[in-house]
Amino acid sequence: MTETMTGADTRTPEIRLASGLFAALRRDLITDAFAYRPLPPMRTDGPIVRRLPARLRHEARHLPHLTVCLVAFFVLVSSGVDRYLEPGAFLILGLISAAPVLMTLVRPIGAFWTSTAATWALSLVELDGHMWPWSPSSFMAQLAVLVVVAMRAGPRIAAWMWAVTVGGGVLLAVVTGQGPGSIGPMALVSALALLVVSIRYVRVAAEEQVSAQQEVTAVERDRRTLLEERTTIARELHDVVAHHMSVVAIQAEAAPYRVQDAPPELVQAFATIRENAVAALTELRRVLGVVRSADYEAPEAPQPTLAALDGLLANVREAGLSVEKTVTGAVRELPQGVELSAYRIIQEALSNTLRHAPGAAAVVEVSYVLSGLGVRVANDAPTDDVRPSPGAGHGITGIRERVAMLEGEMTAGGTADGGYEVAVFIPVARADGEAA
């Protein structure tokens, strides 16, 4: 039993192909053909334009518009020369030929149809001449319109315009009984010009696509680096927080034995504190398990503090960096998270100096003030050639994340002598009873 599907296309493949081609032609060259599409200004970041002075570079944005106007003027002038017309007729025919060239600035597809219609109209009026149906000026105008529109619309529109131009010329020759005239030269020259323009269009489009993809990749890389830095900070602070929670649990367990004949209420309160501390420590370890990578290895030594800063400076001196340390203010013990972050900030800043400023001397300043801790790492201008380093290039991102976590302030940038400086302030709450 044969069933007929409702809505099935019963047309032959040839008819479907012709219908598809006509639909594509209508979509590309007919629908909204005279829509307003102004030519955008030229980019000024090219290899030549960007070297111009600022004022000339600003004016160079309109160089494509000026070029189109000059071509239109040349078509206007040459229209009277190739026909030896009177001034009045010369002006009329010149405007008919030059107007479509100017239209490419605002209505490109409409300019093509206008130029084609003008060519057909003039060819029907002048049925003589070896350059029929295009005179030298109309030949130049049509070619200019094809090139400008193809540069703006792309290869597919260029192919349609070439087919309509050559096909229209052949149709005129058949209808009027004229010889091929300038149809052959127009087909050859326009094909070569449109081929060059299409190749350039495809290349520019590919470069823009690659540039856009690189921007997206850079954003994703920055985001991934940011998450990696935050994960690293979380792993490092785990030991600090776990130490404090362990101390709370131990002290809560031992506190009732320090009080003779402790009341049951006090014993129960300390037992509750210990249970909460142990539960918090367990949850903290679970969180660390989520952010721990597969190849993560727990550190065997305690997390470093500012007391280990001299060892860090000795290591970088052995690596070839001349560094001096200055400590101001009354040195005191700070919260372990602050000490760890300050140590890592100095470590990352000195690593950046080793990678990006070979041969430079660096200085590390640690300032203890009542309201917090100040850290400054600065280096001179490099004296050796800067070589590419295998690092990710996001050391400042990690420093910024650590400072933001501690609600501090940070500045980083070049110095007047060509060096680089990282300055950080980390607020620290004063302990009760500390002298003002």
C-alpha positions in Angstrom: 0.0 0.0 0.0 1.4 3.4 -1.0 0.8 6.4 1.2 1.0 10.0 0.0 2.7 12.3 2.5 0.9 15.5 3.0 3.1 18.5 2.0 5.7 16.4 0.2 7.7 18.3 -2.5 6.8 16.6 -5.8 8.9 18.9 -8.0 11.7 17.6 -10.1 15.3 18.2 -8.8 15.9 20.7 -11.6 12.9 22.8 -10.6 13.9 22.7 -6.9 17.4 23.8 -7.9 16.1 26.7 -10.0 13.7 27.7 -7.2 16.5 27.6 -4.7 18.7 29.8 -6.8 16.0 32.3 -7.4 15.2 32.4 -3.7 18.9 33.1 -3.0 19.0 35.8 -5.6 15.9 37.4 -4.2 17.3 37.3 -0.7 20.7 38.7 -1.6 20.0 41.3 -4.3 16.3 42.1 -4.2 15.0 42.0 -0.7 15.7 45.4 0.9 18.0 46.3 -2.0 17.7 50.0 -1.3 18.1 49.8 2.5 20.3 52.4 4.1 23.7 50.9 4.9 26.3 53.7 5.3 29.9 52.8 4.8 31.6 52.7 8.2 34.8 54.6 8.9 38.1 52.7 8.3 39.9 51.2 11.2 43.0 53.2 12.3 45.0 50.3 13.8 46.6 49.2 10.6 50.3 48.9 10.2 50.6 52.2 8.2 47.7 54.4 9.6 48.6 53.9 13.2 52.0 55.5 12.6 50.4 58.8 11.5 50.0 61.7 13.8 46.8 61.7 15.9 45.0 64.4 13.8 45.8 62.7 10.5 45.0 59.3 11.9 41.5 60.6 12.9 40.9 62.0 9.4 42.2 58.8 7.8 39.1 57.1 8.9 37.3 58.6 6.0 39.8 57.6 3.4 37.5 55.0 1.8 34.8 57.6 1.4 37.2 60.0 -0.2 38.4 57.3 -2.6 34.9 56.6 -3.8 34.2 60.3 -4.3 37.3 60.6 -6.4 36.4 57.7 -8.6 32.9 59.2 -9.0 34.4 62.5 -10.0 36.8 60.8 -12.5 33.8 59.0 -14.1 31.9 62.3 -14.3 34.8 64.0 -16.1 35.5 61.0 -18.5 31.9 60.6 -19.5 32.0 63.6 -21.8 35.4 62.9 -23.1 34.6 59.5 -24.6 31.4 60.8 -26.3 32.5 64.4 -27.3 29.2 65.8 -26.0 27.9 69.3 -25.5 28.3 70.6 -21.9 24.6 70.0 -21.0 24.5 66.5 -22.3 27.9 65.8 -20.8 26.7 66.8 -17.3 23.5 64.7 -17.6 25.2 61.6 -18.8 28.1 62.1 -16.4 25.7 62.3 -13.4 23.9 59.2 -14.6 27.2 57.3 -14.7 28.7 58.7 -11.5 25.6 58.7 -9.3 25.7 54.9 -8.7 29.3 55.1 -7.6 28.4 57.6 -4.9 25.3 55.5 -3.9 27.7 52.7 -2.8 28.5 54.8 0.2 24.9 54.5 1.6 22.9 52.0 -0.4 25.4 49.4 -1.9 22.9 46.9 -3.4 20.7 49.7 -4.7 23.8 51.3 -6.3 24.4 48.1 -8.3 20.8 48.0 -9.6 21.0 51.7 -10.4 24.3 51.2 -12.3 22.9 48.2 -14.2 19.7 50.1 -15.1 21.7 53.1 -16.3 23.9 50.9 -18.5 20.9 49.2 -20.0 19.2 52.5 -20.7 22.2 54.1 -22.3 22.9 51.0 -24.3 19.4 51.1 -25.8 19.9 54.8 -26.7 23.3 54.3 -28.3 23.3 51.2 -30.4 26.6 51.9 -32.1 30.2 51.9 -31.1 32.7 49.1 -30.6 32.4 49.5 -26.8 28.7 48.7 -26.7 26.9 48.3 -24.2 29.5 49.9 -21.9 31.3 53.0 -22.9 34.7 53.6 -21.3 33.1 55.8 -18.5 30.2 53.5 -17.9 32.6 50.5 -17.9 34.6 52.2 -15.2 31.5 53.1 -13.2 30.1 49.6 -13.4 33.5 48.1 -12.4 33.8 50.5 -9.5 30.3 49.7 -8.2 31.0 46.0 -8.4 34.3 46.3 -6.5 32.9 48.5 -3.7 29.8 46.5 -3.2 31.8 43.2 -3.2 34.2 44.7 -0.6 31.2 45.5 1.6 28.9 42.5 1.0 31.1 39.5 0.4 31.9 36.8 -2.2 28.3 35.5 -2.5 26.9 38.9 -3.5 29.9 39.4 -5.8 29.1 36.2 -7.7 25.4 37.2 -8.1 26.4 40.7 -9.3 28.8 39.3 -11.8 26.2 36.8 -13.1 23.6 39.6 -13.4 26.0 42.0 -15.1 27.3 39.5 -17.7 24.0 37.9 -18.2 22.3 41.2 -18.7 24.9 42.2 -21.3 24.4 39.0 -23.2 20.6 39.4 -23.0 20.9 42.9 -24.4 23.1 41.7 -27.3 20.5 39.0 -28.2 17.5 41.4 -28.0 19.1 44.2 -29.9 21.1 42.1 -32.4 24.3 43.8 -31.5 27.7 42.2 -31.4 29.5 41.2 -28.2 31.2 44.6 -27.9 32.5 45.2 -24.4 30.7 42.2 -22.8 33.9 40.0 -23.0 36.2 42.6 -21.5 33.7 43.4 -18.8 33.3 39.7 -17.9 37.0 39.1 -17.8 38.1 42.3 -15.9 35.2 42.2 -13.4 35.8 38.5 -12.7 39.5 39.2 -11.9 38.6 42.2 -9.8 35.9 40.4 -7.9 38.1 37.4 -7.4 40.8 39.6 -5.7 38.2 41.4 -3.6 36.6 38.2 -2.5 39.9 36.7 -1.5 40.7 39.7 0.5 37.2 39.7 2.1 37.6 36.1 3.1 41.0 36.7 4.6 39.9 39.7 6.6 36.8 37.8 7.8 39.0 34.9 8.9 41.4 37.2 10.7 38.5 38.9 12.5 37.1 35.5 13.5 40.5 34.3 14.8 40.9 37.6 16.7 37.5 37.2 18.3 38.3 33.6 19.2 41.6 34.7 20.7 39.7 37.3 22.8 37.3 34.6 24.0 40.2 32.3 24.8 42.0 35.0 26.7 38.9 35.7 28.8 38.4 32.0 29.5 42.1 31.7 30.4 41.9 34.6 32.8 38.8 33.1 34.4 40.5 29.7 34.7 43.6 31.3 36.2 41.5 33.2 38.7 39.8 30.1 39.8 43.1 28.3 40.1 44.5 31.1 42.2 41.5 31.0 44.5 41.8 27.3 44.8 45.5 27.6 45.7 44.7 30.2 48.4 41.9 27.9 49.8 44.3 25.0 50.0 47.0 27.1 51.8 44.6 28.6 54.3 43.1 25.2 55.1 46.1 24.4 57.3 45.8 27.7 59.1 42.1 27.3 59.8 42.4 23.7 60.7 45.1 24.5 63.2 42.9 27.1 64.9 39.9 24.7 65.0 42.1 21.9 66.4 43.3 24.2 69.2 39.7 25.2 70.0 38.7 21.5 70.2 41.7 20.6 72.4 41.2 23.6 74.8 37.5 22.9 75.1 38.2 19.3 76.0 40.9 20.2 78.6 39.1 23.2 80.1 36.8 21.3 82.6 39.8 19.5 84.1 41.4 22.8 85.0 38.5 23.8 87.2 38.0 22.0 90.5 34.5 20.6 91.0 33.4 22.1 87.7 29.6 22.4 87.5 27.8 20.0 85.1 26.6 23.0 83.1 30.2 24.2 82.4 31.3 20.7 81.5 28.4 20.3 79.1 29.1 23.7 77.5 32.7 22.8 76.8 31.7 19.5 75.4 29.3 21.2 73.0 32.1 23.6 72.0 34.4 20.7 71.3 31.8 18.8 69.3 31.1 21.9 67.1 34.9 22.4 66.6 35.4 18.8 65.5 32.3 19.0 63.2 33.6 22.2 61.6 37.0 20.7 61.1 35.5 17.6 59.4 33.4 19.9 57.1 36.6 21.9 56.3 38.4 18.8 55.3 35.5 17.9 53.0 35.6 21.3 51.3 39.3 20.9 50.8 38.6 17.5 49.1 36.3 19.3 46.6 38.9 21.8 45.6 41.9 19.4 45.7 43.2 18.4 42.3 44.0 14.8 41.5 47.8 15.4 41.7 47.6 17.5 44.8 50.1 16.6 47.6 49.6 18.0 51.1 52.6 20.0 52.3 54.8 18.2 54.8 56.0 21.5 56.4 53.9 24.2 58.1 52.8 27.0 55.9 55.4 29.8 55.8 55.2 33.1 57.6 57.1 36.3 57.6 59.6 34.7 60.0 60.8 32.6 57.0 61.3 35.7 54.8 65.0 35.7 55.2 65.2 32.1 53.7 63.1 33.3 50.7 65.4 36.2 50.1 68.5 33.9 50.3 67.0 31.7 47.7 66.3 34.5 45.2 69.8 35.8 45.8 71.2 32.5 44.8 69.1 32.7 41.7 70.9 35.9 40.8 68.6 38.6 42.1 70.1 41.4 44.2 67.5 42.1 46.9 67.5 44.1 50.1 65.0 43.9 53.0 63.8 46.8 55.1 61.5 46.3 58.1 59.9 49.3 59.9 57.6 49.5 62.9 57.4 47.2 65.9 57.6 43.6 64.7 54.7 41.6 66.2 53.0 38.3 65.6 50.1 38.7 63.1 47.3 36.3 62.3 48.6 33.3 60.4 46.4 34.0 57.3 47.9 37.5 57.1 51.5 36.3 57.5 51.0 33.5 54.9 49.4 35.9 52.4 52.2 38.5 52.9 54.8 35.8 52.4 53.2 34.6 49.2 52.8 38.2 47.9 56.5 38.9 48.4 57.4 35.5 46.9 55.2 36.1 43.7 56.5 39.7 43.3 60.1 38.5 43.5 59.4 35.7 41.0 58.0 38.3 38.6 61.1 40.3 39.0 63.3 37.3 38.2 61.2 36.5 35.1 60.5 39.9 33.7 63.4 42.1 34.9 66.7 40.2 34.6 69.6 42.0 36.0 67.5 44.4 38.1 67.9 45.1 41.8 64.9 44.7 44.1 63.9 46.0 47.5 61.4 44.5 49.9 59.8 46.7 52.5 57.7 45.4 55.4 56.0 48.0 57.5 54.2 47.1 60.8 51.7 49.7 61.7 48.9 49.7 64.3 46.2 49.3 61.7 47.8 46.6 59.7 50.7 45.5 57.6 52.3 47.2 54.6 54.3 45.4 52.0 56.2 46.9 49.1 58.3 45.1 46.5 60.0 47.3 43.8 62.6 46.6 41.2 64.8 48.8 38.9 64.7 48.6 35.2 66.1 45.4 33.7 69.6 45.5 32.5 69.6 42.2 30.5 67.4 41.1 27.6 63.9 40.0 28.7 63.4 36.4 27.5 60.0 34.7 27.2 59.2 32.8 30.4 57.0 29.6 30.6 54.8 31.1 33.3 51.1 31.8 32.9 51.7 35.6 33.3 49.0 36.0 35.9 51.1 36.5 39.1 49.4 39.9 39.7 46.1 38.1 39.6 47.1 35.9 42.5 48.3 38.8 44.5 45.2 40.8 43.9 43.0 37.8 45.0 44.9 37.5 48.3 44.6 41.2 49.0 40.9 41.1 48.2 40.4 38.1 50.5 41.9 40.1 53.4 40.0 43.3 52.4 43.2 45.1 51.8 44.4 47.6 49.2 46.9 47.1 46.3 48.6 49.1 43.6 50.8 47.7 40.9 52.5 49.4 38.0 55.6 50.8 36.4 57.8 53.3 38.0 59.4 56.5 36.6 62.8 54.8 36.2 61.4 51.9 34.1 61.0 49.5 37.0 58.0 48.0 38.6 56.4 48.3 42.0 53.8 46.3 44.0 52.4 48.0 47.1 50.0 46.2 49.4 48.3 47.2 52.7 46.5 44.5 54.7 44.4 45.7 57.6 44.7 43.9 60.9 42.4 44.4 63.8 44.3 45.4 67.0 44.2 43.0 69.9 42.5 44.1 73.1 44.9 45.9 75.4 47.4 46.7 72.7 49.0 50.1 73.3 47.9 52.9 71.0 
